[in-house]
């Protein structure tokens, strides 16, 4: 594992434990060169999932990309990193359990919005504004009115 601080690939595992209800292993590592510590996670490699984009392109499911999108929507909101990770886990698990090798970006986006709506309405509106590509304030207001109902 390459150290994120100095770039060396010599480290040792300081601590290892099960994480996220046994779905991953969390490892604390210490770089043997700069002595700084960092955390890595190991996940079981699931069946590959392909996302079909709106323009027809296909790209592999990227857990980190999904997590970054949710983190951005939740920025400066009372949503912990553990809650975000749990949302990502639930979304990934849902689609992998469908046993379909491909899903549309629309299906993925709608599921993210369902999770965010339950977690934090401001984060939901932030995500929806990017996901739906609102062109003007009236479209944004329509989404807010739907949320208030």
C-alpha positions, 0 to 999 in steps of 0.5 A: 500500500502506498503511503498517502503522505510520502508515497513510499510503499513500505508500511506495516499493519498496526490494527485490523478489524471488521467494519461496516457490519462485516462488509469490510476490513478496516486496517490502520497502517504505519508508513515505515519511512515517515512513520505517519499512520493512515487507514485503508478499507478492504471490500469483497469484490462484488459482481461488476455493475455497469451504469448506463448513462443518459447518453448511452455510454456505459461505465463501471460502478464507482463506489468512491464517485457515489460517495463523493456525490453524497458527501458534496450534497451533505457538506456542512449538514448534520450528516456524519461520515458514518451515515454517508458510508451507510447510505452508500453501502445500502445503495450498492447492496441494493443494486448488487442484490438485483443480480442485474449487471447493468442499471441506468444512472436514472435508477441510481440517482433516484435511489440516492435521492430517496436516501437523502430525502430520508436523511436530510432534506437540504442535502436532498435538494442540493443533490436534486438540483444537480441531478435534475439540472434545473434550468431556472428558479421555477423548476427549483421551486417546483421541487421544493413545493413537492418536498413541502407537501 
